[in-house]
Amino acid sequence: MSAAVLLALAAALASPEWGSPEWAGPEWASPEWEIDLDARLVSSDGQRSVTNGGLGTLRYDDTQSGLRLGRARFALSEAFGQVWSLHVDASAWGDHDKNPVDLTEAYLQFRPYPFAGSYRFRLKTGAFYAPISLENRSAGWESPYTLSYSAVNTWLGQELRTIGAEGQIDWLGTRTGHAFDVALTGGVFGWNDPAGVVIASRGFSLSDRQTTLFGRVGANNSSPLPPMTLFGEIDHRAGFYAGLEGRYYDRVVIRVLHYDNRGDPEAFDAATNNYAWDTHFNSVGVRAESGTGWTAIAQYLDGETAIEPNDGYLNWPFRARFALISKELGHHRLSVRYDSFAVDSESEYGGGPQHGHAWTAAYVFEPSAHWRFTLEWLRVANDNENRPVYVGLPSRATETQVQLAVRFALGPLAR
């Protein structure tokens, strides 16, 4: 199904007739929607960005300072019956992607009432994010703490999307007098065989640019690094993930997940000039919140990606971690985050490794559900041995980006 067809479906769902009795019957509720616009004033000394076909670690490079579109987003949630709902999320990012407007998520959810007193089941099918991030918890898979995501979540937004089905069963212990709830999650997916190519060829970066379902990473220009399609099926083998989550009075969340796309590293797709990357990783994280507005998050991800062309097996172990602390003061929020990340190459011709770290500081002022103002400072220092090879620059780089964002949201879903 093309992006144009899906966007046409979203527009039809948003029309007033969709929620009317003539169309849907008495079981259908009026759809809820959100439109938001995020404008940025940017100052950056970064190298050519990954989005622009380079090896920079920031979203915006030194040619993109000035007024920019951060994101224009349309989201729709339609509930029908008592336990079914449909969610569609579309965005424009203001760059030169394949489609100026495209989908980031589109899925159907089945969420029946709790059963046996303290159990609840949920099923999702379509295209959506796996339950890995503890940072990106706002609508549109955004972070309420900073503009730029951590290295962990930047990579998840670039390369991973569950295009398949996910089931989750919760034990609601707090309903029966216990102090905690537990959830077990499992997903089966396809169309994500290229996941891993960005890690191996570009390395980690820190950005809020999410790859769309029909889009690409990189620009179709004179860059030596061509654009890459991330969501496609090459080896016709399903991947899976399984995770466990514990919640203590909804104040502390611990989340563990194993992911494996079960890629056949020998499978090759001539149409996209890409292999089915064999990518697997483990993620563990914790988020703790106090009653006085403090939030602390720590997350670690460790894995490996590999391909096997005719000249031998090539693999890249990778790891990333971050720690964030945030304080909410009424309509104001202050956040600081530290990231470290690394990509290793264990093959003679496997490309250069990358090692780096970053500091992020952000101030958010949200006077109402419709307006949000964010000022962010981000500095990334890293050593990427692909730089001398592909772009003729020194391997070591320190890049700084300052952004002032003004976001306006409209609709029942805006908050």
Secondary structure, 3 states (H helix, E strand, C coil): CCHHHHHHHHHHHHCHHHHCHHHHCCCECCCEEEEEEEEEEEEECCCCECCCCCCECECCCCCCCEEEEEEEEEEEEEEECCCEEEEEEEEECCCCCCCCCEEEEEEEEECCCCECCCEEEEEEEEEECCCCCCCCCECCCECCCCCCCCHHHHHHHHHCCEEEEEEEEEECHHHHCCCEEEEEEEEEEECCCCCCHHHHHCCCCECCCCCCCCCCECCCCCCCCCCECCCCCCCCCCEEEEEEEEEECCCEEEEEEEEECCCCCCCEECCCCEECCEEEEEEEEEEEECCCCEEEEEEEEEEEEEECCCCCCEEEEEEEEEEEEEEEECCEEEEEEEEEEEECCCCCCCCCCEEEEEEEEEEEECCCCCEEEEEEEEEEEEEECHHHHHCCCCCEEEEEEEEEEEEEEECCCCC
